[in-house]
Amino acid sequence: MDVSGPGPTDEELAARAAAGDESAFEAIVTRYQSRVFRLAWRLTANEGDAADVLQETFLQVYRKLGTFRGDSRFGTWLYRIATNAALMHRRARSRRPAEPLESFLPRFDEDGLHAATPAELQAAAGVEHRLDRRRLAEKAIAAIGRLPDTYREAFVLRDLEEMTTAQVADVLGLEPPAVRQRVHRARMMLRGYLGALSGVKA
Amino acid sequence: MTGVTCASGVALLMDYLEGVLPPQTASELESHVAACERCRAYVESYRATPRILRDATTADLPPELEESLLAFLRAKRH
């Protein structure tokens, strides 16, 4: 989240940019553009959409700089803008509803025991040996795009962007238990999906 | 023996990995998983899932997008 290296902190740059320093604003863009693009790509599952979200995010950052109060870190504030921009973009696209991933949740018998065998249950962990990188990349981004919006946002921020649960809660305006619940559901669905990609339905 | 089943244990996994379970519950979950081959396999693949998907979804900002972003933002500000 804090990508400040040597030089001014994010908050110092934000204050200068809000006071009209164009070079400070462009320094913020340079510092965050790669991260925002990757986040947007993971949230929209589409490169063209990610490019639109990238532009929209920094335009909003520019327009809202005067409202940044420092209640949270600048990076958290910027991620909140980017996440909302991606969500608005997906809604505006009104795509056909994606086939849900519910069928990949784990299955249990009447005694609460795993219905699948150990080898089937482990299959997801070996998916990288079963598919080439390019195909796995295509399948991975498509599967993330099939998660319900609320699960996808929490999962992408927590597990792909590697924010802490507390930071994700701050970005999404949730309590930490709600973040954990959403990330957990997403992990279970995606784990089952990866297992199926490995050739095992478990 | 504890009251933890595969199903009830799976429901606790995220909280366990984040360290927010009560110690007694965490210890019961650990005992179940240690004795259950299926849960050990499940936990391994559950823990591997975020890293696999993180590695599979890296994306570099295309250089032409970097240029068009700055041009777009400059046009909007002037």
Chai-1 contact restraints between the chains, C-beta under 6 A:
chainA,res_idxA,chainB,res_idxB,connection_type,confidence,min_distance_angstrom,max_distance_angstrom,comment,restraint_id
A,Q33,B,L61,contact,1.0,0.0,6.0,A-B,restraint_1
A,S34,B,L61,contact,1.0,0.0,6.0,A-B,restraint_2
A,F37,B,L61,contact,1.0,0.0,6.0,A-B,restraint_3
A,R38,B,A59,contact,1.0,0.0,6.0,A-B,restraint_4
A,W41,B,A59,contact,1.0,0.0,6.0,A-B,restraint_5
A,R42,B,T57,contact,1.0,0.0,6.0,A-B,restraint_6
A,A51,B,L65,contact,1.0,0.0,6.0,A-B,restraint_7
A,Q55,B,F72,contact,1.0,0.0,6.0,A-B,restraint_8
A,F58,B,L73,contact,1.0,0.0,6.0,A-B,restraint_9
A,L59,B,K76,contact,1.0,0.0,6.0,A-B,restraint_10
A,P106,B,V10,contact,1.0,0.0,6.0,A-B,restraint_11
A,F108,B,C6,contact,1.0,0.0,6.0,A-B,restraint_12
A,F108,B,A7,contact,1.0,0.0,6.0,A-B,restraint_13
A,G112,B,T5,contact,1.0,0.0,6.0,A-B,restraint_14
A,G112,B,C6,contact,1.0,0.0,6.0,A-B,restraint_15
A,G112,B,A7,contact,1.0,0.0,6.0,A-B,restraint_16
A,L113,B,C6,contact,1.0,0.0,6.0,A-B,restraint_17
A,H114,B,C6,contact,1.0,0.0,6.0,A-B,restraint_18
A,H114,B,R38,contact,1.0,0.0,6.0,A-B,restraint_19
A,P118,B,E37,contact,1.0,0.0,6.0,A-B,restraint_20
A,P118,B,R38,contact,1.0,0.0,6.0,A-B,restraint_21
A,P118,B,A41,contact,1.0,0.0,6.0,A-B,restraint_22
A,L121,B,R38,contact,1.0,0.0,6.0,A-B,restraint_23
A,L121,B,A41,contact,1.0,0.0,6.0,A-B,restraint_24
A,L121,B,Y42,contact,1.0,0.0,6.0,A-B,restraint_25
A,Q122,B,A41,contact,1.0,0.0,6.0,A-B,restraint_26
A,Q122,B,E44,contact,1.0,0.0,6.0,A-B,restraint_27
A,Q122,B,S45,contact,1.0,0.0,6.0,A-B,restraint_28
A,A124,B,S45,contact,1.0,0.0,6.0,A-B,restraint_29
A,A125,B,E44,contact,1.0,0.0,6.0,A-B,restraint_30
A,A125,B,S45,contact,1.0,0.0,6.0,A-B,restraint_31
A,A125,B,A48,contact,1.0,0.0,6.0,A-B,restraint_32
A,L136,B,A56,contact,1.0,0.0,6.0,A-B,restraint_33
A,A137,B,A56,contact,1.0,0.0,6.0,A-B,restraint_34
A,A140,B,L53,contact,1.0,0.0,6.0,A-B,restraint_35
A,A140,B,A56,contact,1.0,0.0,6.0,A-B,restraint_36
A,A140,B,T57,contact,1.0,0.0,6.0,A-B,restraint_37
A,I141,B,T57,contact,1.0,0.0,6.0,A-B,restraint_38
A,D159,B,P50,contact,1.0,0.0,6.0,A-B,restraint_39
A,L160,B,R54,contact,1.0,0.0,6.0,A-B,restraint_40
A,R180,B,M14,contact,1.0,0.0,6.0,A-B,restraint_41
A,H184,B,M14,contact,1.0,0.0,6.0,A-B,restraint_42
A,R187,B,T49,contact,1.0,0.0,6.0,A-B,restraint_43
A,L190,B,T49,contact,1.0,0.0,6.0,A-B,restraint_44
A,R191,B,S45,contact,1.0,0.0,6.0,A-B,restraint_45
A,R191,B,Y46,contact,1.0,0.0,6.0,A-B,restraint_46
A,R191,B,T49,contact,1.0,0.0,6.0,A-B,restraint_47
